[in-house]
Amino acid sequence: MASAPQSPGIDSEIADIAARLRAAGSVFAADEAAVLLEAATDDAELDSLLKRRIAGEPLEPLVGWVRFGRLRLTVGPGVFVPRQRSLMLARAAARIARAQADPVVLEPFCGVAPIAASVAVAEPDAEIHVADVDPVPLRFARRNLPADANVHVGAGLTRLPVALRGRVSLVASVPPYVPDGERRFVPREALEHEPPSTLFAGADGLDHVRALVTDLVGWLRPDGRALIELHRTQWSAAAEHAAACGWRPSRRNGSDGQTVLLGLAPG
Ligand SMILES: C[S@@+](CC[C@H](N)C(=O)[O-])C[C@H]1O[C@@H](n2cnc3c(N)ncnc32)[C@H](O)[C@@H]1O
């Protein structure tokens, strides 16, 4: 969180709000207090936001934004809030797109489109496509992306224009990948406020990943690459499936020790 110099009055207001948040169990009480103070336009709104936060509403949809690297992304109720662990994917995607000639970038399962928005800032000339089955996050994605980005509503790759086949230089995606039986590892706020369809993906969590790896065949240009975020325990099964589909799979490990990227290159 950016820390601008603040007046002693604001410091003490943040301290008061943080104390109430901490008493309610907030771990990042001071950071949250600063965000709420910034979001509220008057004392009545601050009081209302604080009460809703203390009652358990997640911070980001409450204030309408989440910090993602250097970006401030618009979010709202009923959507998956981009996770900080996905910055690894966003940064890798931006590096690859910058090194490509005439990049054409696709973020399937985009939600509010954090990866495509990051690439668009790093490489403003990239042609951007995003897709999601749910129109709700796509309303926020439109606001997070440049005006000329292409937003497609539909399951998987089904609604992409056929003219894109064989032209995509980079696919970067965070599909749902939590195994159905691992609810106990998902934070309570996510379980209560994010649609299950944004989180869970079958017995081993790879239902959407497998479908994406299969369906992507034919969409990449010869020097194209794909990067898909997974949990480290899922990489081997996903890579085996990718190889069976004719891809050359690769692996990048995240610094959190949990997140990995499955890379795909045409075989
Ligand atoms: C884990 S969220 C990731 C969103 C975004 N990439 C991010 O990192 O914030 C997965 C997204 O996949 C979408 N989704 C779920 N099933 C889908 C399907 N069959 N086809 C396309 N999108 C789907 C959900 O609506 C959700 O926005």
Ligand as a Chemical Component Dictionary entry (heavy atoms), coordinates in Angstrom:
data_LIG
# 
_chem_comp.id                   LIG 
_chem_comp.type                 NON-POLYMER 
_chem_comp.pdbx_formal_charge   0 
_chem_comp.three_letter_code    LIG 
# 
loop_
_chem_comp_atom.comp_id 
_chem_comp_atom.atom_id 
_chem_comp_atom.alt_atom_id 
_chem_comp_atom.type_symbol 
_chem_comp_atom.charge 
_chem_comp_atom.model_Cartn_x 
_chem_comp_atom.model_Cartn_y 
_chem_comp_atom.model_Cartn_z 
_chem_comp_atom.pdbx_ordinal 
LIG C1  C1  C 0  -10.204 -18.059 -10.281 1  
LIG S1  S1  S 1  -11.204 -16.857 -11.117 2  
LIG C2  C2  C 0  -9.858  -15.952 -11.882 3  
LIG C3  C3  C 0  -10.246 -14.635 -12.439 4  
LIG C4  C4  C 0  -9.041  -13.789 -12.891 5  
LIG N1  N1  N 0  -8.250  -14.496 -13.868 6  
LIG C5  C5  C 0  -8.192  -13.419 -11.699 7  
LIG O1  O1  O 0  -7.090  -13.937 -11.523 8  
LIG O2  O2  O -1 -8.662  -12.576 -10.922 9  
LIG C6  C6  C 0  -11.844 -17.833 -12.446 10 
LIG C7  C7  C 0  -12.814 -17.158 -13.408 11 
LIG O3  O3  O 0  -13.246 -18.170 -14.325 12 
LIG C8  C8  C 0  -14.595 -17.938 -14.654 13 
LIG N2  N2  N 0  -15.173 -19.200 -15.116 14 
LIG C9  C9  C 0  -15.625 -20.256 -14.381 15 
LIG N3  N3  N 0  -16.036 -21.246 -15.188 16 
LIG C10 C10 C 0  -15.827 -20.818 -16.467 17 
LIG C11 C11 C 0  -16.029 -21.388 -17.740 18 
LIG N4  N4  N 0  -16.541 -22.615 -17.885 19 
LIG N5  N5  N 0  -15.679 -20.682 -18.824 20 
LIG C12 C12 C 0  -15.164 -19.432 -18.702 21 
LIG N6  N6  N 0  -14.964 -18.813 -17.529 22 
LIG C13 C13 C 0  -15.286 -19.507 -16.418 23 
LIG C14 C14 C 0  -15.221 -17.385 -13.395 24 
LIG O4  O4  O 0  -16.379 -16.633 -13.700 25 
LIG C15 C15 C 0  -14.071 -16.556 -12.819 26 
LIG O5  O5  O 0  -14.192 -15.208 -13.199 27 
# 
loop_
_chem_comp_bond.comp_id 
_chem_comp_bond.atom_id_1 
_chem_comp_bond.atom_id_2 
_chem_comp_bond.value_order 
_chem_comp_bond.pdbx_ordinal 
LIG C1  S1  SING 1  
LIG S1  C2  SING 2  
LIG S1  C6  SING 3  
LIG C2  C3  SING 4  
LIG C3  C4  SING 5  
LIG C4  N1  SING 6  
LIG C4  C5  SING 7  
LIG C5  O1  DOUB 8  
LIG C5  O2  SING 9  
LIG C6  C7  SING 10 
LIG C7  O3  SING 11 
LIG C7  C15 SING 12 
LIG O3  C8  SING 13 
LIG C8  N2  SING 14 
LIG C8  C14 SING 15 
LIG N2  C9  SING 16 
LIG N2  C13 SING 17 
LIG C9  N3  DOUB 18 
LIG N3  C10 SING 19 
LIG C10 C11 SING 20 
LIG C10 C13 DOUB 21 
LIG C11 N4  SING 22 
LIG C11 N5  DOUB 23 
LIG N5  C12 SING 24 
LIG C12 N6  DOUB 25 
LIG N6  C13 SING 26 
LIG C14 O4  SING 27 
LIG C14 C15 SING 28 
LIG C15 O5  SING 29 
# 
